[in-house]
Amino acid sequence: MDVVEPPWDGCGKSLVGLRQLSRIKAATMSLERQWQDVLTAAVAIGGHIIC
């Protein structure tokens, strides 16, 4: 099995991104949109996402 996310490395910039499924705001906050927001936030601080 290939691991997409790097393991925790103690760098202080390892982040866990969460997404929330909502039936009310599905059009504006899709899971894909939320994931892009998570990645954008990680890149903005020079961090990376871990599992």
N, C-alpha and C positions, 0 to 999 in steps of 0.2 A: 504494500500500500504506500503510495506517495503522499508525503505530508506537504501541503501547500504553505502553511504558516510555519515560521521558524519557531523552535522551542524557546521557552523563557531563558534568557541569557544574563539576567542581572544588570542590564544596562540602565534601568530606571525609566525606560521609554517603551516598555512592553505593555500593550493595551489589550483589553478584551472588549470587543464591539458587540453590542446587543441590538436586536431588532424586535419590533413589536407588531404583531398582526392586528389590524383594526378594521372592522367591517364598516365603520362610519367614515373614515378618511382614506379609504383604499386608493382613491384616485390621486390624492396629493402626497401620500406617504407610503407608496408601495415598498415592498421588501427590497426591491432593487434600488430604489431611491434612497432608502435608509442605509443600505450597504455602501452606496457611493458617499453618503454623508460621513459614515464611519471612516472610510478610507481617506477622505479629504481631511478630516480632523487629525488622523494619524500622521499623514504627510506634513501637515502644517506645523507640527511640533517635532518632526524628524523621528517619529516613533514607528512601531510596527505592531501588527495584530498577532496575537497568540491564541491558541486553542485553550 
